[in-house]
Structures are given as structure tokens and as C-alpha cells.
Amino acid sequence: MLYYQIGSPEHELTADDLKKGLFEAFDKLGARVKVLAIPPDYTRLPSRAGELTEMAWHYYGDALTDVLPALGTHSPMTANQIAHMFGSMPPSLIREHDWRNDVVTVGTVPAEFVKEVTGGAVEFPWPAQINKLLIEGNFDLILSIGQVVPHEVVGMANYNKNIFVGTGGVEGINKSHFIGAAFGMERMMGHADTPVRRIFNYASEHFTNHMPILYVQTVVGLDKTDGKIKTRGLFIGDDFEVFDKAAKLALLVNFEMLERPLKKVVVYLDPTEFKSTWLGNKSIYRTRMAIGDEGELIVLAPALKEFGEDKEIDRLIRKYGYFGTPATLKACDEHEELRNNLSAAAHLIHGSSEGRFSITYCPGKAPGNLTQAEIESVGFKYFDIDEMTLKYDPAQLRDGFNTMADGEEIFYISNPALGLWAFKDRFNY
């Protein structure tokens, strides 16, 4: 059932608009005794999910007993991040998701179904795993809050991905990421109906349908006229319709179709959001369909300090690197440790251009940041960030095409997490 909807590419929803819509939906639900909120973590700050979670706390008061950020494989939130994202909400409500130890398997999607929806690309069963708090907490309302936006693993982020990946476990996350990589990232990005989504939907229908989950979905995009991030939609409901409507708007808001392939793309990674290539490689995922053969991607990453946010995944990235699909699949065949961490293997595939275009990372120089040797060891090129920023200054560039003083044309992206870019002949309709 859809409890509330508002949105279009022209809408600019304020905090008051979000509060009005959220409270209207809550009023329709009726009283609740014990509420769990599952927002994204700090890496999804522009989603407005932090504000919406704080608003839910204001509405339900003491009935909102737990807030479980959907960390997935990400690092736990710091005290400063919690305060910044959730405002006046008591930090004591925050629960930390441990994807290696805190999960239960609520059911298994059959291998036959996985094989069918992936066209034979994968044929292993998929375990639907969620944080045990969702089962043991005896909640009469579970608020899954987040942003629908193009995504490299599932096609469009959020909806039940927030449950099965955000609060998921090792095997479920690993296999879902690998399924997406095996089927083909470029065949899925920007699409709501993908093999991974169908697997999640099967799990929702068969294993969690009895749970009182309400999805609160935003659509947020960058306004190229003024360079500001604006909230274009809010959709609240308890079934697939809420996701479907949000995804259709997200495709209009977050996707940019280009008439010609790009020769040079410069991406800036905000230091408050991007500290790892696990996240920073969105600069690769979201632009790969836009960059032409022999093109160049330059990533300005002032706060880049690690490859994976999970220590084991970080180690695996350092060991095997971003050397393309054949090399990664060969490593999986030969090394059990990579076979046992398929999300890392999928990430290594996603993070390679398969030799089609070059990728240059420019990390900051603060102590603890990744070094030239580390960057080059995983298969990326390295360049000095001060020199590169002098040439391509984020403070002077505007999102989209820019012509430099020497006549060079570049395409600039200030936040790769907010969009998807593709040359029209490479996008899979």
C-alpha cells in the first residue's frame, strides 16, 4: 500500500515538506508501541534520511527504541557523524550492525530461481540474511529509510536492499554482489527490474512479508543550474509500488544521457563522504558507460585512506587489485579466500575499466592517506593531487562540460553518488 507520494523533477522539497508527508503517513498507520528505524549510514548523507529519522523520533518519542544504520560492509558511524546526520536524536538509540556476527538467515532463494533470473550466469542458492534485531526486537513497525538512486549492484538502490544488504550478512552480501557482477553491471545500472532485485523481491515475498516494514524513500539530485542538491520526491509505502514510483522519478532526476562518449572525466570525492575506494569507485561505476574507449578518468580524492572499509576486504583488494574480470575470476578459481569473499571479488571487477579507459587516483597528502605505491599496486594510475587540482580546480568547475583555458574539454562531476552518466549507444534500455 502507498501511504504518501509527492515528487517530480521540478519539486524542491523542504524539511517542512518532508515532515508533513512523513507525519501524514504515520497518522494513517495508527499508534505504534515499539519502532525500529533503519536509515543508511553517513555515506548516504545527501539522502535526507538522517533528518527523516530524527523526525520519526520526534513523532514516536520513546516508542522509537532502536536505530540500526544499514552499514552493510561499511565502517561504524563515529560520534561526530551520528550527531551531524541525526541532529537532536539521542545517540544512545544507535545500534551497530556487525555483518559477520549479528545476522540470521530467514530463508533461502532456490538456485533454480537464481539461475532463471540471471539467464544462467549464476546458479547457486541465495541466503536471505538480516540483522537478528529485526527478528528478536518484537517491533510493530520497522522503518526502512533511504534514497532511491542508480546503483551498480542492484540497478537502483534502496527498498529491500536496505534490509537484505544494509543489515545483511557475509554470505548474502557476498553472493548478491557477485550475482550483479556476473550478470553485468552495465546491463543493470539505472534499471529497477534486475536479477538481483528479483532475488530480493522473492525473499521479501517469501521470508519477510509478515514483518511490519514501511519504506520511506527519497529521490535526491543535483540541480545543475545552481549546483545545489535538492530533494525531488518522497514516497512512503509497504510494498513494491513505493519503490517502483521512486525509481521512475530517480531515472529522470539522477540519470544523464550523453550524445557522445566522454574523453576526459574529472570526479571530486567529498572528504566527508569518501575515504575508501570501496565507496570512491562510484566514480568508476557511474561513469563507465559515458567514457569513450581510450578515455581518461581522473579522481580527486583528498581523504582517501583505505581500499575497503572492512579490514578483510581491504586486505583482499590490496592483494588482488583491480585488474579486470578474467584476472579476478582466475584468482577466485585459484584462491579460496577470494571465493569466500565474493563481494570483494565483485568489487574488483566493478572497479576495473577492463583496460578500456585509464583511471588515475589523486589521494590527499595527510598522514594515513593512501600513497602512490599503494595506488599503483592495485592497478590504478597515480598523480599528485596539488598539481591536478591546480589544473582542474573543483572550486572553479561546474558539473557537466567545462572548457579549460588551454581549450581542453572535460566533464566534471562533483558527487558521483548522486547520478549515473551514459553515452546513448552504451546504455542498455
N, C-alpha and C positions, 0 to 999 in steps of 0.2 A: 504494500500500500504506500502511496506517495502522500506524505503529510504536509509538505510545503515545497514550492518551487518558485524561483524567480531567476531570471537571467537572460542575457543576450550579449553579443559582442560590444554593445554600446553601454551597458549598465556599468555604474560605478557604485558598488555597494559600500556604504559606510558602516562603522561599528554599530550604529543605531539600527541600520537595516538588518544586519546580521542578528542582532539581539531580538528584534521584532520577529523575524522569521523563526528563529530557534525557539523562542518562548511560545509562539503560536503552535508550533509542532508539539511541544511539551504539554501544552494545555489540552490538546486533543488526546494525548496518551492517557491522561489521568494521573492520579497520585502514584508515586513510587516510593518504596521503603529503602531499597539498597541499590545504589547505582555505581557502575564501573565506567570510567571513561578511558578510551584507547586512542589518544592522539598520536601523531607522528612525533619523532624526536626533533632536535634542534636543526638537523639538516634540512627540514621542511619548513623552516621558519616563515617564508612568504605565504604559506598555505592559509594563514589566519586561524589555524587550528588551535593555537595557543590561546587566542582571545576567546574562541568558541568554547574551549574547555573551561576557561575562567568564568564565562557567562553561565555555563551549565552548573558550575559550583554555586554561583550566586542564586540560581533558580532553585536548586535542590538542597542547598545548605548541607547539613550534617548527613543527609541521605546519600550524598556522593562521598563514598567512603574510600575509594581507591582510584588512582590514576596510573595507568600502565602504559608509558610511552612505547610505541611499536618500534623497538630498536632493531628487530631482526638481528643482523650481524654487526650493527653499529656499536660504537663505544657508548657507555652510560653517560647520561647528561651530567654536566657539572652544576654546582650550586648557582653559579652566575647564569648559566644557560637556562636553568629552571626558572629563576627569578625573572629573566628577560622575557621568556616565552609565555609564562603563565601568570605574570603580574601579581595580583594580590592573593591568589590562591595559595593556601598553606603548602609549603614544600613537603611537609610530613605526609601528604597524601600520595606522593610519588612512590611507585613500586618499580624495581629494576628487573627487566626481563633478561634472563640468562638462557640463551638459545641452546646451550649444551646440557643444561640440567633441569630446567623448570617446566618441561613440556610433557604432555600426554598425547598419545595417538588416539583420536576419536573414531577413526575408520580408515579404510584403505580403498583408493580408487583402483579398480582392476586393471591389470596390464593390458587386457584386450581393449578396454576403453582408451587407454593412453595411446596404444598403437593406432587405433582408429582415428583419433583426432589429430595425431601428428603425421598421418599419412605414412606410418611405418618408420618414421625417423627414430622413435624410441618405443620400446615395448616392455618397460618394467612397471610394476605397480607403484603407485604414489601414496605415501602415508600422509593423511591429514593430521597435522600436529598443531596444537595450540597450547598456550601457557595454562598450566593447571589451575591458576587463579580463576579463569573463566568457568571452570567446572566446579571448583570447590568453594567459590565465594558466595554461592546462593544469591546471586543478583537477580533482581526482577527487571533490570534494564542495563544493557551494555551499549554504550555509545561509541561507535566506531567513527572517528572524526578525521577528515583529511581532504587532500586535494586530488582531483582527477586531472591527469596531465599525461602526455605521451611518455611511454616507458619502454626500456629496452628488453626487459624480461617477459612482460605480460602484455605489452601493446599499449594499454592505458593503465596508469597506476590507480591504486586505491580500491574501494569497495571491499570484497572479501580477501583481497591480497593483504589488506591491513591486518586481518585476523590470521591467515594461514602462513604469511611470511613475516609480518611485523611482530607477531607473537609466536612464530613457529619455531620448529626445532631443526637440528642439524640435518637429518635425512630429508625432511620435507623441503627445506630451503635449498639444500644442495641439488636435489633432483629437479625441483621446479626451475632453477636457474639453468641447469643442463638441458632440460627439455626445450627451453626457449632458444638456447644456443644451437642445439642440434637441428631444430626446425628452421632456424634462420631469423636472426634479429631484424633484418631489413624487410622480411615478409610480415612482421608483426607490428613494428612501431607505428603508432598512430591509429591502430585498429582496436575496437572494443571486443570483437569476436575473434579470439585467437585460441590455439590449442591449450595454452597454459590457463587462460581464462575459463575455458570449458571444463578443464580439470578442477579448478577452484569451484566453479558453479556446481559440478557434480558433488563435490564434498559438502558444499552448503546445503544442497537439497537432501542429501542422504544422511549427513552426520551432525549438522548444527542447526537444522531448520527449527528445532524445538527451542533454541536459545533466544532470549529476548533482545536481539541485536537490532539497533536502529543506526542507520548510516547517515552521517551528516557530511555532505560532500560540497566542497567549494571548487570553483573554477577561477583561476587567477592568471593574469597575463601581463606582459609588459606593453605599455602604451608607447608606441614609437614616436608619437607626436611630442610628448613631453618627457619621455624616458622614465616614467613612474610606473610602479607595479600597482595594478588595480584589480579589484575583485569583481568579476563579471557575472558570477552566478552562485546560488546556494540551493541545494537540493537535499531534501530530508525524507527518508523513507526506509522501508524494511525489506525490500525485495529488489530484483534486478532492474526494475524500471527506474529507480533513483540513479543507478549507475549509468544506464543507457542514456538518459536525458543529459546527465552531466558530461558524459563522454562526447556526445554530439556537439555540445557547446565548446568543449575543450578543443576539439578538432578545428573549430572556427577561430578560437582565441589563440591557441598555442602552436598552431602549425603554419609554416610559411612555405609555400610552393614557389620555386625559383624557375625562371625561364631558361637559365643557362647554368652549367656547373661552375663552381667557385674555384679560383686558382689559389687564393690565399685567404685563410680564415684565422682571425685572432680572437681568442677567447680569454676572458678575465674570470678568475676564480676568487670570489669574495673571501677574504681571510677569516671572516666569522663563520663561514659555512663549510669551506673546502680545505681540509687538512690532509687528505689522503687521495691516492689515485683511485681507490675503491669508489669514491664519490666524484673526484675530479675528472675521471674518464667519461663522465657525461659529456664533456667537451668533444669526445670522440664519437660516442654513441649517437648523439643528437645531430651531429653534422655530417656523418659519414655518407649519407645519401645525397648531400649537397656538394661535397668536394669532388672535383674532377680528377681523372687519372693524372698522376704526376703532380698533383696539387700539394699544398702545404698547410698544415695546421700548427699554429703557434699557441701555446697555453701559458698564460701569465699566472703563476701560482705562488703568490707571496708567502703563504702559510703552509706549504706542502712539507709535511714532516714524516709521512709514512706511506706505505703502499696499501696495506689492509688495516682496517680498524680492529679486526680480530687478530691476535698475535700469531695464531697458527696460519691464517690466511696470508698475513704479511710475510711470514717465512716462506710459504709456498710461492708467492709472487716473486720474491727475491731469488728463489732457486730456479724457477722455470721460465719466468719472464713472458713478455708479450710478443711472441714470435709467430703467431698465426695458428690457424686451425690444424693443419697437418702436424706441426710440431707438438701442439698441445694434445691432440688425440694420441700421437705416438707416445708421449710422456705418460698419458693415462694408461695405455696398454702396458707400459714397462714399469710403472711405479704405483704401488698400492696406496701410498699416502695421498696421491692426487686422485685416484679413483675413489677414495674415501672422503674427498672434499670436492665434490663436483661443482659446487658454486664457485670455488676458486678456479677450477678448470674453465667453466663457462665465462667467468670474468676475464681470463687470459685471452679467450677467443674474442670476446667483445672488445677488448682493449687493443686489438691489433687492427691495422688497416689492411692486413693481408698483403702488404707490400705495394698497395695501390697508390697511397699518398704518404708523405712524411709527417711525423709527429715530433714536435720539438717542445719539451717542457722547460720552463724557466722558473725554478723554485727560488724563493726568497733566501736571504743570506743569514737569517737569525740562527743562533745556536740550536742544534737539533733538527734543522730542516734537512731535507734530502740533498745529497751532494751530487756533483757532476758524475762521479764514478758510480754512484748508486743509480742515477737516472739512466746512464748509458748501459749499465749491466742488465737491465730488463728489456732493452731493445728500443728505447726512445733516444732521440737526439737531445742534446743539452745546449742551452745558450744562456749567457749572462743576463739576468733579469734587468739590471740597471741599463745596460746597452739596449736591450729590446724595448724597455719602457720609454727610453729616450726617443726611440723611433716611432713606437706605437703607444702613445700615452692614453690610458683609459679615461683620464680626466678630459681629454680633448676629443675623443672619438664618440660617435653616436652609433647606436645599434643599426646594423644594416651596412650598406655600401658606403665607403669613405674613399676619397681620392687624396692621397698624400701629396706633400709639397713637391716631390720629385715626379709626380704623375702616376705613381703606382696606385692601383685599386686594390683595396682589401675589403673583407666583410667582417664586421666586428659584432661580437656577442658578449653582452655584459653579464649574463647569467644563463648558462646552458641548461639549468634545471627547469627553466620556465618554458621551454619550447622544443620544437622539432623542425628541422630545416631539410628540404629535399629538392633536388633537381627533378623536374616533372617527368623525365624519362626513366628515373630510377625509383620513383615511388610506386609501390605495389597497391593499386586501387582495390 
